[in-house]
Amino acid sequence: MKVTIITGISGAGKSSALKTLEDIDFLCADNIPPALIPQFVKICMDNPNPPKNIALATDMRMGSMFDTIYEAIDQLKQMNVELDIIFLDASDNALVSRFTQTRRKHPLSGSGNILSGIFAERDRLQRIKDMSSYVLDTSTYTVRQLSAALHRRYREQTDLRLLISVISFGYKRGIPIDADFVFDMRFLPNPFYVDDFRTITGMDQKVSEYVLNFPEAQFFLEKTSEMVTYLCPFYLQQDKKQLTVASGCTGGMHRSVAIAEALYQKLLSMNCRVTVEHRDINLEQAAVRKRFSV
């Protein structure tokens, strides 16, 4: 198990860093009291399916409780984990600008003076900064640039391919609101009107073969898979982590299901990171069977 502690100067980007690690499948917890970190890690280790990567953010929001971080680090070193400490820093000018823009109070600026709080915080955090395995200056970084820097650091430990989610659905129940691409499969003949296929779904081999046997279905699969795989790198450049491709038909039981399954298998064969979900298949099959008393 790898445990990453994210800390650093307030306003340097710890929340954004934690969100990035969460996007690449780290189990994340924010603003956790340092004394509880070893207990949290132990609970994760004792889980039947423990996470491979944990990221915990802690900083001077904890006040005097933050000082227990060093004891917590000593305990983690005695546990069977790989420890990584990321310290985020930024210039005084950049930090003052960020606090001014967000109108947030610095955790150590009791008098309301941002700079005095920054100076006090730097002094309190110097020890853990010296202990850190990775110090990152975010003074000139955008959120996207910070995300890219963390991606580069953890590239070997995570699958950074775009996640393609293929979903089948029925138009009668609405288009998935999170769909990036929506394809209408109603240009294909409907298996519903074949007596033997009416109450079974596109997951059945007979229905799937019926749908995929049409040349236009094969053409659609070829062109759609080419388009999606071509666009994946460009979405990643824009810091998009997931692409949802929705395949719809009237009820979401026959054509959309068969096409979604075929597209899923085709993208898998092209070394894509892909999942498949059939949103309406069970509801529609139950409704059809009730209607036809099967």
PyMOL commands that set and color helices and strands:
alter all, ss='L'
color gray80, all
select helices_A, chain A and resi 14-23+34-46+60-77+92-102+114-131+143-153+171-173+185-187+191-193+205-212+215-237+255-269+281-291
alter helices_A, ss='H'
color red, helices_A
select strands_A, chain A and resi 2-8+27-30+53-57+82-89+134-137+163-170+181-184+242-249+273-278
alter strands_A, ss='S'
color yellow, strands_A
deselect
rebuild
show_as cartoon
